[in-house]
Amino acid sequence: MDDLKDIFKTGALYVVATPIGNMDDITLRALNVLGRVDLIAAEDTRHTGKLLARHKIKGHLIAYHEHNETERTPELLNRLKAGSAVALVSNAGTPSVSDPGYRLVNAAIANGINVVPIPGVSAAVSALSVAGLPTDSFVFIGFTAKKKAKRIKQLAELAHVPRTIIFYESPRRITTFLQEIISTMGDRYGVLCREMTKLHEEFIRGNLSEIHSRLKERATVKGECTLIVEGRQETSDVSFETIQSEIIKTLETTESSLSDLAKTIAVKYGVSKNKIYQKALKIRQGMQNATQNSKKSKP
């Protein structure tokens, strides 16, 4: 502890990682810092208050979350400039990683204030470590766009990425999100990590369609979800029937342009966009001719 006290700095912003579930998943250094800073900027003061009480720490808490960070950042910055030591914590995991904090960290750096990381648990890394998918290179996405059109575009852009992909998603949207990934990126292998480090911790492994089916059988899905999805694999030979079926299904169910259709299917199956475009053009023409002939044959 003496070594930790020796490196404690006044007028510094400490970015402190806290547990994602189990309250014992916190470092000795984090406890030391939380007990010594002048102010703790917390995403939810009630939530952090319980953590502090568990470890018998008395701290001065102030709310700092996505709804007030614009107004509160200057106030905290002034405290830091005056020499106060401030700890930034979120409800779970590492602050500013899909959580509030980026604005304050950025402002502190711009003003020459020491920003000190107090590392610890992260849902993304925890999930990745037990997923059984490649960890030498990965892409962290966190939460995707809220609007569906923007989200689908984002997934389409990720479809060609060969690295393991990490998503965060809420329990109420996870089944819909899985279906969107399957439709956009294909039915890949994945691992859904739910309620990590808590009593009902669960890891569902398998193709995304299998995970989706298992969740659909439940009345409700609870707990924040971290989804690990394998990157794009080298594509083996894809049958003509598979691609033709995909083209026909897309033409019948969406109003996408042929260019967008070709791009999506090409990325999904790892084949030439131009070849898909030409094939789709012929299929659409055939469908249009069939419709016209059907109308002509009617009395």
C-alpha positions, 0 to 999 in steps of 0.5 A: 500500500505504501508504494501505491500512496507514493505514486498517488497524484493530486490534480489528476484524473483517475479513470478507474475500472470497476466490477461488471457484476461481482463486487469482488472483481476490483483491484487493490489499487482501485480501492486505494485510489477511490479511498483517497481522491477528493471527488468521485464522478460516477455514472450512477451515484447510488450504484457506486455508493453500494460498491464503496459501502461494500469495501468500506470506503467513504467518498464524495460522489457526484453524478456524471452521466450521458445526460449531464456530462456537457454541463458537468465537464467544465465544473470537474475540469475546474476542480482538477485545475485547482488541484483536486484528485478526481476519480471517474467511474462508470456503472460497470467496467472501464469508463469511456469504453461504451460509457460516459467519460470520453468528454472529460478525459479529452478535456483534461488532456487538452488542459494538460491535466494528468490522466491516470488509468487504473485498469481492471475488468472489461466486459469486452476482454472478459468475453473475448478471453472465454469465447474460443475465437481468435484473440490475436486481432479483434474489432471492438464495436460496442453498441451499434447505431440506434437507427435500423438503416444506419445499423444495417449499413454498419453491419454490412461494412463489418461483413468483410472484416476477417477479425473477431468482432465484439458487440454490446447489446441490450437484452430487449434488442438482442434477438432482433440484432442477431437476426440482423447480423445473420441477414447482413453478415451470414450465419456465423459462429458466435458466443453470447455472454450474458450476466458475466461474473454474476450468479446467472452467468451464461455463455451460449455458443454456436451458429448465430441462428442457433443462439437466436433460436434458444433465446426465442424460446424464452419468455424474456432475456435478462442481463446486459449482453456481449456478443462475440462473432467470428470474422469473415472466413475464407469462403469455400465453393458456394453453390449456384443454387444458394446464391440464386435463392438468396438473390430471389429472396432479396428481390421479393422481400426488399426494394434494394437497388441491384447494386446494393443487393450485389454488394451485400450478397457478395460480401456475405458469400465472398464472391465477385460483386459484378458476377452477383450483379449480372446474375441478379439482373437476369433473374429480375428480368426473368421475374418481370417477364413471368409477371407480364406473361401471367397478366397477358394470359388472364382473360 
